[in-house]
Amino acid sequence: MRAILLVLAVMINFSTMAQWTYKVTTDSPDGGKIFNGLVTFDDLKRESTFEWMTSGMQSYKPEDKSMSLLKFYLRQYDMVVFLGTWCDDSHNLIPKLAKVLELLDFPPAKVTMFGVDRAKTTTGGEQKKYHITNVPTIILFKDGIETGRITENVKVSVEGDLSAILQDEMNGHEPK
């Protein structure tokens, strides 16, 4: 029985690892790395040439009021994120998002993140399903329904804009 459980655990582990795959190419304008496909925050943190990820997370200090609201409600949502590892706006916003989610202890399984190339396409074509025109794009879903998105830049802050989406949804407003 233990052997069966061990084999099952190994199979689950390999299938989980297999779904987090991305293609790495070299960016022609600057020689940087482009991650295309499913990625995780850990993938971005592990890449030694992505100093923007580590330094951005270390320097970001989220605002307490919005964090309190997010801590209580955000777990009810799933998140889909599109970023360009070549994109300055992604370099600015994605580390802040990672820091916010880390401080909230937000379950990584509730975040699906895709790296895109300069044409803003993914290896699996997911950008079409989510109508991606700019990166970064952060989309919140509740019960499979989109409740709001942040596209390219924030109005207030990552945590402030996420809080605004949650408040709008709780007040019955249509997604913006």
Backbone bond lengths (Angstrom), bond angles and torsions (degrees), N, CA, C in turn:
res aa  C-N    CA-C-N  psi(-1)  N-CA   C-N-CA  omega(-1)  CA-C   N-CA-C  phi
1 M - - - 1.447 - - 1.542 110.76 -
2 R 1.346 115.35 -42.33 1.468 118.86 178.99 1.525 111.11 -62.36
3 A 1.329 116.04 -38.33 1.465 120.10 -179.80 1.524 110.24 -63.64
4 I 1.312 117.32 -40.31 1.461 121.11 178.88 1.524 110.22 -64.40
5 L 1.331 116.87 -44.12 1.463 120.57 178.41 1.518 111.20 -63.35
6 L 1.313 116.95 -39.80 1.463 120.59 178.79 1.526 110.72 -64.05
7 V 1.331 117.23 -45.60 1.459 120.85 178.79 1.524 110.01 -62.18
8 L 1.320 117.54 -42.92 1.462 121.70 178.47 1.532 110.70 -61.39
9 A 1.325 117.22 -44.47 1.466 121.00 179.07 1.521 111.18 -62.19
10 V 1.321 117.93 -41.41 1.462 121.66 178.82 1.525 110.19 -65.12
11 M 1.336 117.38 -42.20 1.462 120.66 179.38 1.523 111.38 -63.52
12 I 1.323 117.23 -41.57 1.462 121.12 178.58 1.524 109.61 -64.09
13 N 1.321 116.32 -42.69 1.462 120.66 179.41 1.526 110.74 -61.17
14 F 1.338 118.10 -45.95 1.464 120.82 179.52 1.515 111.83 -65.73
15 S 1.330 117.76 -38.66 1.465 118.57 179.96 1.519 110.48 -69.31
16 T 1.318 118.00 -34.20 1.459 121.08 176.98 1.526 109.90 -67.07
17 M 1.329 116.70 -42.59 1.457 120.00 179.32 1.528 110.51 -65.64
18 A 1.318 117.26 -36.85 1.460 120.68 -176.38 1.513 112.19 -66.58
19 Q 1.327 117.70 -29.87 1.450 118.25 -177.59 1.526 112.75 -77.39
20 W 1.315 119.48 -14.46 1.463 122.22 178.34 1.515 108.63 -100.46
21 T 1.309 115.26 70.61 1.451 119.14 -179.19 1.517 110.25 -120.89
22 Y 1.305 115.16 149.07 1.451 121.52 179.42 1.509 108.56 -148.18
23 K 1.297 114.79 158.01 1.458 122.16 177.86 1.528 107.28 -99.25
24 V 1.314 116.75 139.78 1.467 121.86 177.56 1.524 108.50 -111.15
25 T 1.336 114.88 126.02 1.459 120.20 174.69 1.523 108.46 -127.36
26 T 1.319 115.74 168.57 1.459 121.02 177.76 1.521 108.66 -98.60
27 D 1.307 115.22 130.92 1.460 121.84 179.74 1.527 109.04 -74.78
28 S 1.326 116.62 124.01 1.464 118.57 -177.20 1.527 114.38 -66.72
29 P 1.354 120.59 -39.31 1.467 117.26 -179.07 1.532 114.64 -64.37
30 D 1.347 117.33 -40.81 1.471 117.22 -173.99 1.525 114.57 -124.39
31 G 1.332 118.27 -1.05 1.458 120.50 178.29 1.518 114.39 78.25
32 G 1.330 118.12 3.24 1.459 121.82 178.68 1.515 111.90 -74.12
33 K 1.317 115.57 173.40 1.455 120.90 179.75 1.520 110.58 -91.88
34 I 1.322 114.68 137.72 1.461 121.17 174.16 1.521 107.43 -111.24
35 F 1.323 116.27 123.18 1.459 122.21 173.75 1.518 106.64 -95.24
36 N 1.326 116.78 126.72 1.455 121.24 -178.74 1.520 108.95 -129.11
37 G 1.322 115.85 119.66 1.458 122.12 -178.84 1.512 110.16 121.85
38 L 1.324 115.90 -164.10 1.459 121.30 -179.73 1.516 111.06 -67.92
39 V 1.320 116.35 125.81 1.464 122.09 178.02 1.518 108.87 -133.93
40 T 1.301 115.78 166.46 1.464 121.83 174.88 1.530 108.52 -123.28
41 F 1.323 115.22 167.09 1.462 119.16 174.17 1.525 109.60 -61.19
42 D 1.329 116.82 -37.36 1.463 119.76 178.89 1.530 111.73 -62.49
43 D 1.341 116.68 -38.45 1.471 119.48 176.34 1.530 110.16 -58.54
44 L 1.318 116.15 -44.08 1.468 120.57 -179.10 1.524 111.09 -66.96
45 K 1.328 116.57 -39.29 1.470 120.20 179.87 1.526 111.81 -69.04
46 R 1.327 117.01 -32.51 1.472 121.00 -178.75 1.525 113.23 -73.49
47 E 1.327 117.58 -24.03 1.465 120.33 -177.26 1.530 109.44 -74.71
48 S 1.324 116.01 112.43 1.468 120.83 -173.54 1.522 113.33 -62.80
49 T 1.327 118.79 -25.31 1.464 120.11 -179.04 1.529 112.65 -82.98
50 F 1.323 117.37 -6.81 1.472 120.65 178.65 1.531 110.35 -94.35
51 E 1.335 116.34 61.62 1.467 120.25 179.11 1.518 111.01 -58.59
52 W 1.325 116.52 -30.79 1.460 122.59 179.67 1.524 111.89 -56.15
53 M 1.320 117.63 -31.27 1.468 120.33 -178.66 1.527 110.21 -71.52
54 T 1.302 116.44 -52.39 1.466 120.53 -177.62 1.522 111.60 -66.25
55 S 1.326 117.36 -48.94 1.469 119.54 -177.60 1.530 110.86 -66.92
56 G 1.327 117.48 -36.89 1.465 120.45 178.01 1.512 112.64 -63.50
57 M 1.326 116.36 -40.53 1.471 119.97 178.13 1.528 110.88 -68.05
58 Q 1.329 116.32 -43.03 1.465 120.06 -177.03 1.521 112.16 -64.74
59 S 1.315 117.13 -36.12 1.464 119.61 -174.26 1.534 113.74 -87.54
60 Y 1.329 118.18 -13.01 1.465 119.44 -173.35 1.526 111.95 -83.86
61 K 1.333 114.87 132.03 1.472 122.09 178.35 1.534 108.53 -121.73
62 P 1.349 117.51 98.76 1.469 119.95 -178.75 1.524 112.57 -64.59
63 E 1.312 114.92 155.27 1.463 123.94 -179.00 1.539 109.08 -80.90
64 D 1.330 116.39 130.60 1.467 122.58 -172.16 1.521 115.29 -61.94
65 K 1.330 118.28 -42.57 1.463 120.43 -174.73 1.533 111.27 -60.33
66 S 1.320 116.85 -48.63 1.461 120.60 178.65 1.522 111.33 -65.68
67 M 1.313 117.29 -37.14 1.464 120.76 179.88 1.529 110.71 -62.59
68 S 1.327 117.52 -36.42 1.468 120.59 178.82 1.522 110.70 -61.80
69 L 1.311 117.17 -45.48 1.461 121.08 178.76 1.529 110.31 -63.76
70 L 1.317 116.39 -44.71 1.462 120.55 -179.10 1.523 111.73 -63.92
71 K 1.318 116.39 -39.76 1.468 120.09 -179.50 1.523 110.72 -58.93
72 F 1.313 116.51 -35.68 1.452 120.92 -176.73 1.527 112.52 -82.26
73 Y 1.335 118.25 -37.41 1.469 120.72 -169.89 1.527 116.49 -111.70
74 L 1.319 119.47 -25.30 1.460 120.55 -169.21 1.532 113.13 -62.46
75 R 1.320 118.44 -28.72 1.466 121.33 -178.62 1.526 112.90 -62.15
76 Q 1.321 116.87 -14.80 1.469 120.42 177.92 1.531 111.64 -78.95
77 Y 1.302 117.18 -4.45 1.460 123.09 -173.02 1.521 111.26 -116.49
78 D 1.331 114.05 156.36 1.457 122.13 168.98 1.525 106.76 -110.17
79 M 1.314 116.08 158.91 1.452 120.44 -174.79 1.528 109.71 -133.61
80 V 1.324 115.63 135.89 1.460 121.75 172.18 1.529 106.00 -119.61
81 V 1.320 115.54 129.75 1.458 121.68 -174.97 1.532 109.31 -125.67
82 F 1.316 116.08 135.03 1.461 122.08 172.60 1.520 107.29 -118.19
83 L 1.337 116.68 135.41 1.455 120.76 179.21 1.517 110.01 -144.00
84 G 1.302 115.03 160.91 1.461 121.22 171.57 1.515 108.08 -117.08
85 T 1.318 117.16 120.94 1.471 119.43 179.41 1.526 110.61 -68.57
86 W 1.311 118.06 -9.01 1.456 125.61 177.67 1.529 111.71 -96.68
87 C 1.337 117.57 -6.83 1.467 123.79 -167.17 1.537 112.41 -98.60
88 D 1.325 116.88 126.05 1.463 121.37 179.56 1.536 112.39 -60.83
89 D 1.341 117.38 -39.12 1.466 119.25 178.28 1.528 111.06 -64.02
90 S 1.331 117.28 -37.84 1.467 120.75 175.43 1.528 110.63 -66.46
91 H 1.333 116.49 -39.50 1.468 120.81 178.14 1.524 110.68 -60.31
92 N 1.313 116.91 -32.46 1.455 121.95 -179.80 1.539 111.65 -80.33
93 L 1.323 117.08 -47.39 1.467 121.24 -168.88 1.529 114.57 -86.44
94 I 1.318 117.94 -39.83 1.469 120.89 -173.11 1.535 112.48 -64.74
95 P 1.338 120.58 -41.64 1.469 118.50 175.84 1.538 112.44 -62.09
96 K 1.319 116.68 -35.25 1.469 120.30 177.83 1.517 110.51 -66.12
97 L 1.322 116.63 -43.22 1.462 120.61 176.64 1.520 110.24 -60.96
98 A 1.326 116.65 -44.72 1.468 120.76 179.52 1.528 110.92 -59.54
99 K 1.317 116.28 -42.97 1.469 120.36 179.74 1.529 110.65 -63.78
100 V 1.328 117.31 -45.52 1.466 121.85 179.15 1.521 109.56 -58.82
101 L 1.320 117.54 -49.60 1.465 120.74 -177.42 1.523 111.38 -66.15
102 E 1.324 116.97 -35.77 1.468 120.99 177.46 1.533 110.20 -64.12
103 L 1.325 117.00 -46.33 1.464 120.52 179.90 1.532 112.24 -65.27
104 L 1.332 116.28 -29.82 1.468 120.59 178.34 1.523 111.83 -83.16
105 D 1.325 117.06 -6.65 1.459 122.00 -174.45 1.528 110.09 55.62
106 F 1.338 114.94 40.78 1.464 121.95 -179.30 1.528 108.44 -70.69
107 P 1.328 117.60 131.33 1.474 120.22 -176.37 1.532 112.18 -62.21
108 P 1.324 117.61 123.16 1.462 120.63 179.08 1.535 112.83 -56.18
109 A 1.309 117.56 -29.04 1.471 121.16 -179.52 1.528 111.90 -66.14
110 K 1.322 118.12 -15.78 1.457 121.83 -179.84 1.539 111.93 -92.16
111 V 1.341 116.00 3.43 1.469 121.24 178.55 1.525 108.71 -117.80
112 T 1.314 116.32 124.04 1.461 122.30 172.49 1.518 106.12 -113.82
113 M 1.334 115.84 121.86 1.464 119.12 -173.73 1.531 109.73 -125.63
114 F 1.319 114.71 137.21 1.459 121.61 -179.70 1.524 109.99 -122.52
115 G 1.319 116.07 131.98 1.448 121.20 168.64 1.520 108.35 -87.64
116 V 1.319 116.87 142.80 1.461 121.54 179.37 1.526 110.06 -121.23
117 D 1.318 115.65 158.72 1.455 120.42 174.83 1.532 109.15 -85.47
118 R 1.310 117.00 -175.55 1.469 119.69 -177.28 1.528 113.09 -66.13
119 A 1.327 117.51 -20.78 1.468 120.94 175.20 1.536 110.73 -83.64
120 K 1.326 116.16 1.93 1.468 124.29 -179.28 1.524 112.05 62.15
121 T 1.338 114.96 40.80 1.455 120.73 175.13 1.521 109.39 -117.66
122 T 1.327 115.34 154.95 1.459 121.57 176.87 1.522 109.04 -110.14
123 T 1.313 116.35 162.24 1.460 120.47 179.87 1.527 111.38 -61.06
124 G 1.321 117.95 -28.15 1.464 121.32 -179.86 1.515 114.55 -101.78
125 G 1.324 118.13 2.25 1.464 121.33 178.60 1.521 115.12 75.39
126 E 1.328 117.59 16.90 1.472 121.22 -177.57 1.526 113.35 -62.35
127 Q 1.331 117.35 -23.72 1.468 120.05 -179.63 1.525 111.14 -59.79
128 K 1.329 117.84 -29.01 1.466 121.25 178.99 1.522 110.88 -68.25
129 K 1.322 116.10 -45.85 1.468 121.20 -178.73 1.527 111.36 -59.00
130 Y 1.330 116.59 -37.62 1.462 121.27 -175.73 1.530 112.93 -99.85
131 H 1.321 117.75 4.36 1.469 122.77 176.72 1.531 111.90 55.44
132 I 1.320 115.55 53.43 1.461 121.47 -177.28 1.530 110.03 -85.05
133 T 1.324 116.10 124.40 1.466 121.75 176.85 1.520 111.48 -119.44
134 N 1.324 117.36 -23.53 1.463 122.59 -179.12 1.521 109.16 -138.96
135 V 1.315 115.15 154.33 1.457 120.42 174.37 1.520 109.35 -128.97
136 P 1.304 115.58 150.80 1.457 126.59 -2.05 1.532 111.64 -74.58
137 T 1.322 114.79 155.53 1.456 121.86 171.57 1.525 107.60 -130.83
138 I 1.323 115.56 128.25 1.466 122.77 178.82 1.523 106.26 -117.30
139 I 1.330 116.75 121.80 1.460 121.49 -176.96 1.520 109.13 -119.20
140 L 1.336 115.90 129.82 1.458 121.18 176.15 1.520 110.07 -101.04
141 F 1.323 115.49 139.12 1.460 122.92 177.74 1.517 109.66 -127.69
142 K 1.322 115.71 140.21 1.461 120.99 171.75 1.517 106.65 -126.99
143 D 1.317 115.00 123.71 1.465 120.71 -177.40 1.523 111.67 54.15
144 G 1.336 116.74 38.23 1.450 122.01 176.90 1.519 115.58 79.34
145 I 1.324 117.82 2.11 1.457 121.96 -178.79 1.529 109.23 -110.06
146 E 1.334 116.60 130.78 1.455 120.00 178.62 1.525 110.16 -65.22
147 T 1.336 114.90 129.17 1.468 119.82 179.02 1.519 112.69 -108.00
148 G 1.330 116.86 -14.39 1.457 119.65 178.37 1.507 111.13 167.94
149 R 1.333 114.87 166.36 1.459 119.43 179.24 1.519 110.98 -148.45
150 I 1.296 113.85 153.66 1.462 122.95 172.45 1.524 105.22 -112.42
151 T 1.321 116.28 125.57 1.461 119.86 -177.07 1.526 110.42 -122.59
152 E 1.295 114.71 120.09 1.467 125.68 172.89 1.528 113.87 71.83
153 N 1.316 118.36 -57.10 1.465 121.61 -178.32 1.525 109.70 -134.40
154 V 1.315 115.49 160.09 1.465 119.98 176.28 1.522 109.39 -97.35
155 K 1.340 114.80 157.24 1.467 120.16 176.31 1.523 110.18 -84.41
156 V 1.336 116.08 -42.28 1.463 121.62 -178.54 1.528 110.22 -116.01
157 S 1.314 115.80 -65.74 1.462 124.80 178.55 1.519 106.46 -164.17
158 V 1.313 117.33 167.87 1.469 119.78 178.24 1.512 109.81 -56.35
159 E 1.328 115.54 -52.62 1.468 118.96 -177.49 1.523 111.95 -67.91
160 G 1.332 117.37 -34.70 1.463 121.08 178.17 1.520 111.85 -66.84
161 D 1.327 116.90 -43.16 1.465 120.64 179.74 1.527 111.31 -70.06
162 L 1.341 117.54 -38.78 1.470 119.46 175.37 1.527 110.39 -62.89
163 S 1.314 116.70 -42.17 1.471 121.02 177.88 1.523 110.97 -61.18
164 A 1.327 117.12 -41.06 1.467 121.01 179.39 1.532 110.73 -62.64
165 I 1.329 117.24 -39.64 1.470 120.69 177.28 1.523 109.73 -62.50
166 L 1.327 117.09 -44.98 1.462 120.55 179.73 1.523 111.33 -63.82
167 Q 1.331 116.58 -43.03 1.466 119.78 179.66 1.516 111.56 -64.30
168 D 1.328 117.75 -41.91 1.469 120.98 176.98 1.525 110.51 -60.40
169 E 1.321 115.98 -44.79 1.466 119.96 -178.69 1.527 110.86 -65.23
170 M 1.317 116.77 -40.77 1.473 120.53 179.77 1.524 111.36 -67.49
171 N 1.334 116.87 -28.68 1.465 120.79 179.48 1.526 112.55 -89.26
172 G 1.338 116.27 5.96 1.456 120.45 175.85 1.502 116.27 79.20
173 H 1.335 117.32 16.03 1.474 119.99 178.51 1.518 110.09 -81.50
174 E 1.319 116.14 150.46 1.466 122.00 175.56 1.530 109.26 -67.82
175 P 1.351 117.12 147.97 1.472 119.16 175.71 1.510 111.65 -58.37
176 K 1.352 115.50 145.20 1.477 121.40 179.44 1.503 110.24 -89.10
